[in-house]
Amino acid sequence: MAKKVSKNTAKARAAVEKRPYALQDAVPLLQKIKFAKFDETVDLTFRLGVDPRHADQMVRGTVVLPHGLGKTKKVAVITTGDRQRDAEAAGADIVGGEELVERIQKESWTDFDALIATPDMMKSVGRLGKVLGPRGLMPNPKTGTVTSDVAAAVKEIKAGKIEFRTDKTALVHVPVGKLSFPPEKLVDNAMTVITSVMRAKPSAAKGKYIKGLTLSSTMGPGISLDSAVADAAAKG
């Protein structure tokens, strides 16, 4: 049985033509048809021409949004000694060593948005895979969350650094800000993300890399973007 669609949702969907839009047109349209009573998150969804079953075709990376996400991430750091003070001074919300590892392991506690660990703590942090892995919180050198420079890592995440990666269906979902942002800031953030995903193209990927690109908000409909957006990002 088909799921009943609310009047607001139906009205918003009807306002979106069945054609690809330029990014500069899609953002204001998404803001115009807003009906939710909270400040929605705006997302980009990429449909990629890769096979994520093969390790050499995984797409993964990080990007710092020039205008942030519109919210401050809660950052936890697992380290020892002077680096704990460095992390606290940089603005980390939770800092600890073995006792923090133990708490996460025993309580399945994950009241944070990002976790940074120093290399010397990864032997202990490695035990947390079952808790952190499914939530996408496991520290990884490729995303800069396993590092000796905890202060720089904390500041980057607080400034709007986000991670992107393909799921098992070759889709990549990336937040680019809040619907209340000025249109030009959302466009700027979105172009920064598109450029980063383009640069992360695996050498093993053959054929068309970006097969589809959609802009949406938490409650709003998806707006298909013109392939020229990705082409411009590739040239940039």
N, C-alpha and C positions, 0 to 999 in steps of 0.2 A: 504493500500500500504506500502511495506517494506521501512524503512528509508535507504537512500543511505549511505554506509559506505565509508569513505575516504581510499585512498591507504595506508596511514600511519597506520591507525587504523587496516585495514585488515592485513597488514604485521606484526604488533605487535601481533595481535590475533593468527596468524598462527605460531608464534614462541613459543607459550605456548601449551605444550602437554596436552591432555585431561586426566590428572592424578593428584593426589595430590602430592605436593612438600614438601620437608623439608623446614623449614623457612630459613635456611642458604643457600639454593639453590634458593629460590623464590626471595629473596631481590636482589642479583646480576642480576638475569634474568630481573627483573622489571627495573633495572637501564640500562641494556644493550639494551632493546627495546624502550627506551625513544625516543620520537620524538617531544614533545612540546618544545617551545622556552623559557619557563619560568620554574622556580624551582617548580615542582609539590609537592603537599602534598601527603604523603603515608598514606593510611587508612587500618585499619583492620575492617572487617565486620563479626560479629558473628550471626549465625542462631541458636537460643536457643530453647530448648525443654520446654518452659514455656508458660503459658497462661496469657498474660498481662492484660486480662480483670479482673483478680482476683488480688486484692491489695497484697495478700501474695505471689504472684509469680512475682511481679515487681523486676527487677534487676537494681540496681542503686548504684553508688558509685563514688569515686574520686581516682585519682592516680597521683603521681608526676613522670613525665618521667625523668629518670636519665640524659638524654642528651637534655632535653627540646624539644620544638616544632620547633625550627628554626625561630621563630618570637616572639616578645615581645607583650604580651596581654595588651590592654588598660583597666585599672582597675578603676572603679568608687566606691566611698565609701560614704554611707549615715550614718552620725553620728553627734555627738554634742561635744562641749567643747574641752578638751585636746585630745580626740581621733582623732579629725580632724588633729591636729598637728602630732600625731603619724602616721596616715595614710599617710600624705604628706612626712614625714621623711622616711617612708618605701618604697616610690616610687609610691604611687597612682597617677594616672593621673588627676582624677577629684574627688574633695572632697566637700561635702555640707551637709546641713540638710534639713529642710522643704522646702527651696527654690529650692533644687534639685528635691525633690519629686514633687513639683508643676510644674517644667519645664518638667519633664518626662510625667506627667499626661496631661498637657495642650497641649504640642507640640508633644506628642508621640516620644520624643527624646530618641534615644538609640545608641548614638555614642560611644559605649564602648563594650568590649568583655566579661567583667565579672562585676558583681555588688555585693558588700559586704555591709551588714547593721548590726548595733548593735541591740540587742534585744529591747532596749528602743524606737527604731525608727520603729519597725515592724508594729505598729498600723497604722502609716502613709503609710509605704511602701506597706501594704496590699491592699491599694486602687489601686495599679499599676498592679494588676494581668492581666487585659485585654491587657495592653501594653507589659509587660515583659513576661508573660506566654507563648504566642505563639513563642517567640524568645528564649525561654529557659534561660532567664536572671533573673528569680525571685529568690531572695536569699532564701536559705533553710538550716536549721541547719544540715541536713544529709550530705550536701556537704561542710560544713564548711564556708558557705558564710553568715550565721547569727552567729555572734560571738562578744564577747567583746574585744578579742585580734585582733584588725584590722591590726596591724602591721605584725603579723605572717601570717595572711590570705593573705595580699597583697604580701608578699615576696614569699609565696608558689605558688601563681598564676603566678607571674613574673618568677619563677624558672621553670615553666612547668607543673603546676598542671592542670589536665583536669577532666571533669566530663563525666561519661558514664551512659546511661540508655536505657532500652528497648523501642522500639516504639510499635505501636499497632499491628505490624505484627511479633513481637518477634525477631526483628533484633536489633543489637547494632552496631553503627558505631563509631569508635574511631580513631582519627588521631594519628600517631606515629612518625611524623617527616617529613623532606623534602627529596626529592629524591637525593639531592646532599650530604646528610650525608654519611660518611663512612659506608659500609655495616654492620660492627660490632656494630655501634651505633644504627642503625635501628633495628637490631636483638635484641639488649639489650632493647631498648624501647618497642618493640613488645612483648617480653617475660614478661616484667613488667606489661603490660596491660593484657595479657592473664592470668597471675597469679592472678591479681586483680579481673578480671571477674569470674574466677573459685572460688575465695574465697567469692564472692558475691552471690553464688548459694543459692536460697531460700530453706528453709527446706521443703516447700510445693511442690517443683518441683519433679516430679517423672519421672523415665525413663532416657533416654540419655539427658544430659544437653546441651552439645555443639553438635549440629547436623551438623554444617558446619562452616568453617572458611576460609575467603578469604582475600588475600592481593591485594591491587590495588593502583594505583596512579590517580591523577586527570583526566588525559587523557588516561591512559594506561588500558589494559585489566585486569580482575580479575584473580588471580592465586589461585587455590584451595590449601589449606594447609593440610598436613597429620595430622590425629587425634592424632598422637604421640606427636605433639607440645603441645596440651592441656593436654595430659597425663603427660608429663614431668613437665608442669607448676603446675599440681595438686600435684605431688610428692614434688615439690620444696616448 
